[in-house]
Amino acid sequence: MPQETHLTHVDETGAARMVDVSAKAVSDRRAVAAGTVHTTPEVIELLRGDNLPKGDALAVARLAGIMGAKRTPDLIPLCHPIGLHGVKVELVLGPDAVEITAITKTADRTGVEMEALTAVATAGLAMIDMIKAVDPAASLERVRVLRKEGGKTGDWVRPEDRP
């Protein structure tokens, strides 16, 4: 994938701008992002048994991630509002962490990486809200894009996550 040699969201005077994508072709696009909520083994056991005081944290986090993806242009100032055609949020329990993966899809003129990242961040923050009474030290870490597909620049895979 060719790298941009300039900042696309800054005009010739250095002012922030929203990039004009009207001339770009509509194409299928997909992005995968991930992040991790670190907590305690005790919280993981509560999650496995659906025994948290606030209720079903996994369902709440999953829905929060989907809602976050849909609201991305309201939260990130220079993101384009796009038609999201699919958002999937997966939560996998580990020994002392919840691994979050979001997959976003569209057929539009610009990518869905920010929507995938926002889904992960929102799901992670919702998870922390659900578990904070039991683990006030829970943290959301390593929110990152793992891969993107489609568009002019084609496919991209995060180097450390390549097979």
For each residue, the residues with C-beta under 8 A, 3 or more apart:
1: 153 154 155 156
2: 153
3:
4: 7 8
5:
6: 10
7: 4 10
8: 4 19
9: 16 17 18 19 78
10: 6 7 14 15 16 17
11: 14 15 16 17
12:
13:
14: 10 11
15: 10 11
16: 9 10 11 77 78
17: 9 10 11 78
18: 9 78 80
19: 8 9 78 80 110
20: 23
21: 24 80 109 110
22: 109
23: 20
24: 21 109 110 151 152
25: 109 152
26: 107 108 109
27: 107 108 109 150 151
28: 105 106 107 149 150
29: 105 106 107 108 110 111 112 148 149 150 151
30: 103 104 105 112 148 149 150
31: 103 104 111 112 113 115 116 145 147 148 149
32: 101 102 103 116 145 146 147 148
33: 101 102 104 113 116 117 119 120 143 144 145 146
34: 99 100 101 102 120 142 143 144 146
35: 100 120 121 123 124 140 141 142 143 144
36: 97 98 99 100 124 140 141 142
37: 97 98 100 124 127 128 131 138 139 140 141
38: 96 97 138 139 141
39: 43 44 96 97 98 131 135 138
40: 43 44 96 134 135
41: 44 45 95 96
42: 45 46 134 135
43: 39 40 46 47 52 131 134 135 138
44: 39 40 41 47 48 93 94 95 96 97 98
45: 41 42 48 49 51
46: 42 43 49 51 52 131 134
47: 43 44 50 52 57 58 93 98 131
48: 44 45 93
49: 45 46
50: 47 55 56 58
51: 45 46
52: 43 46 47 55 56 57 130 131 134
53: 133 134
54: 57 60 129 130 133
55: 50 52 59 60 130
56: 50 52 59 60
57: 47 52 54 60 61 126 127 130 131
58: 47 50 61 62 91
59: 55 56 62 63
60: 54 55 56 57 63 64 126 127 130
61: 57 58 64 65 89 91 98 100 123 124 126 127 130
62: 58 59 65 66 89 91 123
63: 59 60 66 67 126
64: 60 61 67 68 122 123 125 126
65: 61 62 68 69 87 89 100 102 119 120 122 123 126
66: 62 63 69 70 87 89 119
67: 63 64 70 71 122
68: 64 65 71 72 75 118 119 121 122 123
69: 65 66 72 84 87 102 104 115 116 118 119 122
70: 66 67 84 87 115
71: 67 68 74 75 118
72: 68 69 75 76 79 114 115 118
73: 76 79 80 81 82
74: 71
75: 68 71 72 79 118
76: 72 73 79 114 118
77: 16
78: 9 16 17 18 19
79: 72 73 75 76 114 115
80: 18 19 21 73 109 110
81: 73
82: 73 106 108 109 110 112 115
83: 106 107 108
84: 69 70 87 104 105 106 112 115
85: 105 106 107
86: 103 104 105 106
87: 65 66 69 70 84 102 103 104 105 115 119
88: 102 103
89: 61 62 65 66 100 101 102 119 120 123
90: 100 101 102 103
91: 58 61 62 98 99 100 123 127
92: 98 99 101
93: 44 47 48 97 98
94: 44 97 98 99
95: 41 44
96: 38 39 40 41 44
97: 36 37 38 39 44 93 94
98: 36 37 39 44 47 61 91 92 93 94 124 127
99: 34 36 91 92 94
100: 34 35 36 37 61 65 89 90 91 120 123 124 127
101: 32 33 34 89 90 92 120 146
102: 32 33 34 65 69 87 88 89 90 116 117 119 120 123
103: 30 31 32 86 87 88 90 116
104: 30 31 33 69 84 86 87 112 113 115 116 119
105: 28 29 30 84 85 86 87 112
106: 28 29 82 83 84 85 86 112 115
107: 26 27 28 29 83 85
108: 26 27 29 82 83 112
109: 21 22 24 25 26 27 80 82
110: 19 21 24 29 80 82 151
111: 29 31 114 148 150 151
112: 29 30 31 82 84 104 105 106 108 115 116 148
113: 31 33 104 116 117 145 148
114: 72 76 79 111 117 118
115: 31 69 70 72 79 82 84 87 104 106 112 118 119
116: 31 32 33 69 102 103 104 112 113 119 120 145
117: 33 102 113 114 120 121 143 144 145
118: 68 69 71 72 75 76 114 115 121 122
119: 33 65 66 68 69 87 89 102 104 115 116 122 123
120: 33 34 35 65 89 100 101 102 116 117 123 124 143
121: 35 68 117 118 124 125 140 143
122: 64 65 67 68 69 118 119 125 126
123: 35 61 62 64 65 68 89 91 100 102 119 120 126 127
124: 35 36 37 61 98 100 120 121 127 128 140 143
125: 64 121 122 128 129 140
126: 57 60 61 63 64 65 122 123 129 130
127: 37 57 60 61 91 98 100 123 124 130 131 138 140
128: 37 124 125 131 132 138 139 140
129: 54 125 126 132
130: 52 54 55 57 60 61 126 127
131: 37 39 43 46 47 52 57 127 128 134 135 138
132: 128 129 135 136 138
133: 53 54 136
134: 40 42 43 46 52 53 131
135: 39 40 42 43 131 132 138
136: 132 133
137:
138: 37 38 39 43 127 128 131 132 135
139: 37 38 128
140: 35 36 37 121 124 125 127 128 143
141: 35 36 37 38
142: 34 35 36
143: 33 34 35 117 120 121 124 140
144: 33 34 35 117 158
145: 31 32 33 113 116 117 148 158
146: 32 33 34 101 157 158 161
147: 31 32 155 156 157 158 161
148: 29 30 31 32 111 112 113 145 151 155 156
149: 28 29 30 31 154 155 156
150: 27 28 29 30 111 154 155
151: 24 27 29 110 111 148 154
152: 24 25
153: 1 2 156
154: 1 149 150 151
155: 1 147 148 149 150
156: 1 147 148 149 153
157: 146 147 161 162
158: 144 145 146 147 161 162
159: 162
160:
161: 146 147 157 158
162: 157 158 159
163:
